[in-house]
């Protein structure tokens, strides 16, 4: 089991649609989440910590959902 930090940067306009699909994938696994307001370019940032068994598989599924944004992946701990 791993604790993974995801740093997601999305355009603010489509954030709700993407977050609803993303929440369907990580429901029950979220440990901590922070939403940041959009910057001057309209890019919103979301940081979340997730407890996951197979983190690379989850990352590939999330990349399919997030097409217009960027995602940064970091493993915080392994158990």
C-alpha positions in Angstrom: 0.0 0.0 0.0 1.3 3.4 -0.9 0.5 7.0 0.0 0.6 9.0 -3.3 0.5 12.8 -3.8 -1.1 14.0 -7.0 -0.7 17.6 -8.1 -3.2 18.3 -10.8 -3.3 21.5 -12.9 -6.5 22.0 -14.9 -8.2 24.8 -16.9 -10.8 26.3 -14.6 -13.6 26.1 -17.1 -13.7 22.3 -17.3 -12.7 21.6 -13.8 -16.1 20.4 -12.5 -16.7 17.8 -15.3 -13.2 16.4 -14.8 -13.4 16.3 -11.0 -16.6 14.3 -11.1 -15.0 11.6 -13.2 -11.9 11.7 -11.1 -13.8 11.4 -7.9 -15.4 8.2 -9.3 -11.9 6.6 -9.6 -10.5 7.7 -6.2 -13.7 7.5 -4.0 -12.8 6.1 -0.6 -9.1 6.4 -1.1 -8.6 10.2 -0.6 -6.6 11.0 2.5 -6.2 14.8 2.1 -7.2 17.2 -0.7 -6.6 20.9 -1.3 -8.2 23.1 -4.0 -6.4 26.3 -5.0 -8.0 29.2 -6.9 -7.2 29.8 -10.6 -4.1 31.9 -11.4 -4.0 34.8 -13.9 -3.9 32.3 -16.8 -7.1 30.5 -15.6 -5.3 27.3 -14.4 -6.6 25.8 -11.2 -4.5 23.5 -9.0 -5.6 20.5 -6.9 -3.4 18.6 -4.5 -4.5 15.3 -3.1 -3.1 12.5 -1.1 -4.4 9.0 -2.0 -3.9 5.6 -0.4 -3.5 3.2 -3.2 -2.4 -0.4 -3.8 -1.4 -0.1 -7.5 -0.4 3.5 -8.0 0.9 3.2 -11.6 -2.4 1.8 -12.8 -4.3 4.6 -11.1 -2.0 7.2 -12.7 -2.6 5.8 -16.1 -6.4 5.9 -15.6 -6.2 9.5 -14.3 -4.2 10.6 -17.3 -6.9 9.3 -19.6 -9.4 11.5 -17.7 -7.2 14.6 -17.6 -6.4 15.5 -21.2 -6.0 19.3 -21.0 -4.1 19.5 -17.7 -0.9 18.4 -16.2 -0.4 15.9 -13.5 2.6 15.4 -11.2 2.9 12.1 -9.2 5.0 11.5 -6.1 5.1 8.5 -3.7 5.2 9.8 -0.1 5.4 6.4 1.7 5.2 2.7 1.1 3.8 0.2 3.6 
